[in-house]
Amino acid sequence: MIYDLVLSGASVHGQGITDVAIHNGRIAFVGPADGFSKQDLTGRLLTPGLIDLHTHVGPGYWGIEPDPVAWYTGVTTWVDAGSAGAYTLAGLRRMAAGSAVRIPALLNISALGLAGRTGECRDLDNCDVALAVDTIQANRDLIRGIKVRIDRETVGDNGVEPLRRGLEAAGRCNVPVMVHIGTAPPALDDVITLLRPGDIVTHCASGFAAPLGPAVREAVERGVLLDIGHGSGGFAFDVAEAQLAAGLRAYTISTDLHARSLHGPVFDLPTTIAKLVAIGLPLSEAIDAATRHPARALGLPGGTIEVGAPADLAVFRVEEGSFELVDAHRQVRRSPLRLVNEATYVGGRLLPPRLPAPAPPWIPLTAAQRLSLQRRDDDIRALLAAPLVGAEGLDEQFPRTVKGV
């Protein structure tokens, strides 16, 4: 067997120290691969490429470019959670086709998608079940479920009717629904009780919804999945700690990474994983919640390191110490570790570095955030403007036959 790449000596998530061989974009062998040229990853952690179950990368108010973030975070699959509705799906498809990472989608029940900040479900004419069904059926390669945002601002006076419509469309297409919870009304219990096994509650540790009552436990017991979905306002340490103490563990860890959360309080998925470790979740379980579990939740490829799986892989340095982390409400906890990504592979290809785009002008940033972004730009410019090496680091590519003239 000929391998395109052999990653050697890393601690492979769930399998100990071993080699992983790649051929034609897939994992070809896991185990000692003697006799092959290897890339030494001794002392590193090798995980499946991270799968972020809740992101916003489509066009519109919330969207970001995934590739510049992916190469330094190890996230190889970015599930776009409702940026696009039936009217705007073509724009998301173009984004997905031009990206190095994988971008499956959850279709917004509102045909408008997230073109603006909120309010997409205030007009029920936009929540067209038949249109959503037709859109899913015509785009099965891209769409893995339906997204419905249920909070006071999004639905107005329509209560849980947009969710009922999302569930009807999902039932016709045999896909799950992800429901965003937040500020009531509608009441949380009215939302939770409608959900079916396999449906997903995102922002499950929301400081606004505080989902800790009997209806939440009953939902989990019947197979509803809890997803972190951190975002700008969807994660509170005290709520997550209370859930963990009550045995209500999030099935998936996701970021809800978008234009308003990228520069804080979320930053990225490895940082979000560390936040769950900070409140007591073992690292191995946290990694499963960002790889294996989201793959199962939506039937996605990847999420494991086994023969035949896509060669979507992330290499991390695990730094130990005491690292300050902050939630959406500026509550602080400290993690005993952090994951520092050193390489990200999608289909066996190493992602190249890319610079992120500036924050859109409508995104609210603090003075400190703006100053840090400017400092980062200045540092990058200075780094690239300086000659890469001096004379000692160069070869004479075209030697002169006569010198000293």
C-alpha positions in Angstrom: 0.0 0.0 0.0 1.2 3.5 -0.9 0.3 6.3 1.5 0.2 10.0 0.7 1.0 11.0 4.3 1.8 9.3 7.6 1.3 11.2 10.8 3.4 9.5 13.5 3.8 9.6 17.2 0.8 11.7 18.2 -1.6 10.7 21.0 -4.6 9.9 18.8 -7.8 10.8 20.4 -9.3 7.7 22.1 -6.6 5.3 20.7 -3.2 6.2 22.4 0.1 6.8 20.6 0.1 5.4 17.1 0.4 6.3 13.4 -2.3 7.4 11.1 -1.8 6.9 7.3 -3.7 8.8 4.6 -4.4 7.9 1.0 -6.7 9.6 -1.5 -8.2 11.9 1.1 -9.2 9.2 3.5 -7.7 7.4 6.5 -6.1 4.2 5.1 -4.5 2.7 8.2 -4.2 3.3 11.9 -1.3 1.6 13.7 2.4 1.2 13.3 3.3 2.2 9.8 6.9 1.0 9.5 8.9 1.6 6.3 7.2 4.9 5.4 8.3 8.5 5.5 6.5 10.1 8.5 5.6 13.4 9.8 6.7 13.4 13.5 3.9 14.6 15.9 5.5 13.3 19.1 3.9 15.1 22.1 0.9 16.3 20.1 -2.8 15.4 20.3 -4.3 14.2 17.0 -8.1 14.5 16.9 -10.7 14.1 14.2 -11.3 17.5 12.5 -13.6 19.4 14.8 -17.2 19.7 13.7 -18.9 22.9 14.8 -22.6 22.2 14.9 -23.7 25.8 15.0 -22.0 28.5 13.0 -22.9 31.3 10.6 -20.9 31.5 7.4 -23.5 32.3 4.9 -24.1 35.8 3.5 -26.1 38.2 5.7 -25.8 40.1 8.9 -24.1 37.3 10.9 -21.9 35.6 8.4 -18.1 35.1 8.6 -15.5 33.5 6.3 -14.7 30.0 7.7 -11.4 29.2 6.0 -9.2 31.9 7.8 -10.5 30.6 11.2 -10.4 26.9 10.3 -6.6 26.8 9.6 -5.7 27.9 13.2 -8.5 26.1 15.1 -8.8 22.6 13.6 -12.5 23.0 12.6 -13.0 21.1 9.4 -16.8 21.0 9.2 -18.9 24.2 9.8 -22.6 23.6 10.0 -24.3 26.8 8.9 -27.2 27.0 11.3 -30.0 28.9 9.5 -28.1 31.8 7.9 -30.0 30.9 4.7 -33.7 30.3 4.0 -35.3 29.2 0.8 -34.9 32.7 -0.8 -31.2 32.9 0.1 -29.8 29.4 -0.1 -28.1 30.0 -3.4 -25.7 32.4 -1.7 -24.8 29.9 0.9 -24.2 27.2 -1.7 -21.8 29.5 -3.5 -20.0 30.1 -0.2 -19.8 26.4 0.5 -18.5 25.6 -3.0 -15.7 28.1 -2.7 -14.5 27.1 0.8 -11.8 24.6 1.7 -13.8 23.4 4.7 -17.0 21.4 4.6 -20.2 23.4 5.0 -23.4 21.5 5.5 -26.5 23.5 6.3 -29.6 23.8 8.4 -32.3 25.6 6.4 -34.0 28.5 8.2 -37.8 27.9 8.3 -38.0 31.6 7.4 -37.4 31.9 3.7 -35.6 35.2 4.4 -32.8 33.5 6.4 -30.7 35.8 8.5 -30.3 38.7 6.2 -30.8 41.1 9.2 -30.2 40.9 12.9 -33.5 39.4 13.9 -37.3 39.3 13.2 -37.3 36.8 10.4 -40.3 34.9 11.8 -42.5 37.9 12.6 -44.3 37.5 9.3 -45.7 33.9 9.1 -45.9 34.1 5.3 -42.1 33.7 5.3 -42.5 30.4 7.2 -43.8 28.5 4.3 -43.8 24.7 5.0 -44.3 23.6 1.4 -41.5 25.9 0.2 -39.1 24.6 2.9 -39.9 21.0 2.0 -39.3 21.7 -1.7 -36.0 23.4 -0.9 -34.8 20.6 1.2 -35.7 17.9 -1.4 -33.9 19.9 -4.1 -30.8 20.4 -2.0 -30.3 17.1 -0.1 -26.5 17.3 -0.7 -26.3 20.5 1.3 -29.2 20.6 3.8 -29.1 18.4 6.9 -32.0 19.8 8.9 -34.1 22.9 9.8 -33.2 25.8 12.1 -35.9 27.8 13.9 -35.1 30.8 16.2 -37.7 31.1 19.0 -37.3 34.2 21.2 -39.3 37.3 21.7 -37.5 39.4 19.1 -37.5 36.8 16.4 -41.1 35.6 16.5 -43.0 38.7 17.7 -46.6 37.7 18.5 -46.3 34.4 16.7 -45.3 32.3 19.7 -44.3 28.8 18.8 -46.0 28.7 15.4 -42.8 29.0 13.5 -41.4 26.0 15.4 -44.6 24.0 14.6 -44.0 24.8 10.9 -40.4 23.9 11.1 -41.3 20.6 12.8 -43.9 19.9 10.1 -41.4 20.5 7.3 -38.7 18.5 9.0 -41.1 15.6 9.6 -42.0 15.5 5.9 -38.3 15.4 5.0 -37.1 13.1 7.9 -34.5 15.6 9.2 -34.0 17.1 12.6 -34.8 20.6 13.8 -32.4 22.8 15.7 -34.3 25.3 17.9 -32.7 28.5 19.2 -34.0 29.4 22.7 -33.6 32.8 24.4 -35.7 35.5 25.9 -39.4 34.7 26.5 -42.0 34.7 25.4 -42.6 32.1 24.2 -42.1 30.1 27.5 -39.3 27.6 27.4 -41.5 24.7 28.4 -43.8 25.5 25.4 -40.8 25.1 23.1 -39.2 22.1 24.7 -42.3 20.0 24.9 -42.8 20.1 21.1 -39.4 18.6 20.3 -38.9 15.0 19.0 -36.1 12.6 19.6 -33.1 13.8 17.6 -34.1 17.4 17.6 -31.5 19.8 19.0 -31.8 22.6 21.6 -29.0 25.1 20.9 -28.0 27.7 23.5 -28.7 25.0 26.1 -26.8 26.8 28.8 -28.4 30.2 28.0 -28.4 32.7 30.9 -31.7 34.0 29.5 -33.6 30.8 29.0 -31.9 28.9 31.9 -33.1 25.5 30.8 -33.0 23.6 34.1 -36.6 22.5 34.8 -38.4 19.2 34.6 -39.4 19.8 30.9 -35.7 19.9 30.0 -34.9 16.6 31.7 -38.0 15.0 30.2 -36.9 16.1 26.7 -33.4 14.7 27.2 -34.8 11.4 28.4 -36.9 11.1 25.2 -33.9 11.8 23.0 -33.7 15.6 22.5 -30.1 16.7 22.2 -28.6 19.6 24.1 -26.1 21.8 22.2 -24.0 24.6 23.7 -24.2 27.2 20.9 -22.2 29.7 22.8 -22.7 32.9 20.7 -22.8 36.4 21.9 -25.4 35.8 24.6 -26.1 32.0 24.7 -23.7 30.6 27.3 -23.5 31.2 31.0 -21.1 29.4 33.3 -23.4 29.2 36.2 -26.2 27.6 34.1 -23.8 25.1 32.5 -22.4 24.2 36.0 -25.9 23.7 37.3 -26.8 21.5 34.4 -23.6 19.4 34.8 -24.3 19.0 38.5 -27.9 17.8 37.6 -26.6 15.3 35.1 -27.8 17.3 32.1 -24.7 17.1 29.9 -24.6 18.9 26.5 -24.4 16.3 23.8 -22.6 18.7 21.5 -20.3 21.6 22.0 -20.6 24.3 19.4 -19.7 28.0 19.1 -22.5 29.8 17.3 -19.5 31.6 15.7 -20.6 34.6 13.8 -19.6 38.2 13.1 -20.6 39.4 16.6 -19.0 36.5 18.6 -15.8 35.9 16.6 -13.8 38.6 18.4 -15.3 37.6 21.8 -16.8 36.3 23.9 -16.5 33.0 21.8 -13.3 33.4 19.8 -13.3 29.8 18.5 -14.2 26.2 19.2 -11.0 25.1 21.0 -11.6 28.0 23.4 -15.2 26.9 23.9 -14.1 23.3 24.6 -11.7 24.7 27.2 -14.7 26.5 28.9 -16.5 23.1 29.4 -13.2 21.6 30.7 -13.0 24.5 33.1 -16.3 23.5 34.8 -15.4 19.9 35.1 -16.0 18.1 31.8 -13.1 15.7 31.0 -11.2 16.7 27.8 -11.9 13.4 26.1 -15.6 13.9 26.5 -15.4 17.5 25.4 -13.6 16.4 22.2 -16.2 13.7 21.5 -18.9 16.5 21.9 -17.1 18.5 19.1 -16.4 15.5 16.8 -18.2 12.2 17.1 -21.4 13.5 18.5 -22.2 16.3 16.0 -21.4 13.8 13.2 -24.0 11.5 14.6 -26.5 14.2 15.3 -26.7 15.2 11.6 -25.4 12.1 9.8 -22.2 13.9 8.8 -19.0 12.3 7.5 -16.0 12.5 9.8 -15.9 12.8 13.5 -13.7 9.7 13.9 -10.2 8.5 13.2 -10.8 5.1 11.6 -10.1 3.4 8.3 -12.3 4.7 5.6 -13.2 7.9 7.3 -12.4 11.2 5.6 -8.9 12.4 6.5 -10.2 15.4 8.3 -7.7 15.8 11.2 -6.5 18.4 13.7 -3.1 18.6 15.4 -3.1 20.2 18.8 -0.5 21.2 21.4 -2.1 20.7 24.8 -0.8 23.5 27.1 -1.2 23.1 30.8 -1.6 25.9 33.3 -4.4 28.2 34.5 -6.1 30.0 31.7 -8.8 32.7 32.2 -12.0 32.2 30.2 -15.1 34.3 30.0 -18.7 33.6 29.2 -21.4 35.7 27.5 -22.0 37.6 30.7 -18.4 38.3 31.6 -18.4 35.6 34.3 -14.8 34.2 34.6 -13.6 30.6 35.1 -10.1 29.1 34.8 -9.2 26.1 32.7 -6.3 23.8 33.5 -5.5 23.5 29.8 -6.0 24.9 26.4 -5.8 23.5 22.9 -3.4 25.2 20.5 -3.9 24.1 16.9 -0.8 23.4 14.9 -2.2 21.9 11.7 -5.6 21.3 10.1 -6.2 18.8 7.3 -9.4 18.5 5.2 -9.5 15.4 3.0 -5.8 14.9 3.7 -4.9 18.4 2.6 -3.2 20.8 4.9 -5.1 24.0 5.1 -2.9 27.0 4.2 -2.9 30.2 6.4 -5.3 32.9 5.4 -5.9 36.4 6.8 -9.4 37.1 8.2 -11.5 39.9 6.7 -12.1 43.0 8.8 -15.2 43.1 11.0 -18.2 44.6 9.1 -19.1 48.1 10.0 -22.4 47.2 11.7 -20.7 44.9 14.3 -20.5 46.5 17.8 -17.0 46.3 19.1 -15.5 47.7 22.3 -12.6 50.1 22.2 -10.4 47.3 23.5 -11.5 45.0 20.7 -10.9 47.6 18.1 -7.5 48.4 19.5 -6.5 44.7 19.6 -7.6 44.1 16.1 -5.6 47.1 14.9 -2.6 45.9 16.9 -2.9 42.5 15.3 -3.1 44.0 11.8 0.0 46.1 12.6 1.9 43.0 13.9 1.0 41.0 10.7 2.0 43.9 8.5 5.4 44.3 10.3 6.0 40.5 10.2 5.4 40.3 6.4 7.1 43.6 5.6 10.4 42.5 7.1 12.8 40.4 4.9 12.2 36.7 5.6 15.9 35.8 6.2 19.3 37.5 5.9 22.2 36.5 3.6 23.0 33.5 5.7 19.6 32.1 5.0 19.8 32.3 1.2 21.4 30.3 -1.6 22.9 31.9 -4.7 20.3 30.5 -7.1 22.1 31.7 -10.3 25.8 31.8 -9.5 28.0 34.1 -11.5 30.8 32.5 -13.4 32.9 35.7 -13.1 32.8 37.6 -9.9 34.2 40.8 -8.6 33.5 42.9 -11.8 
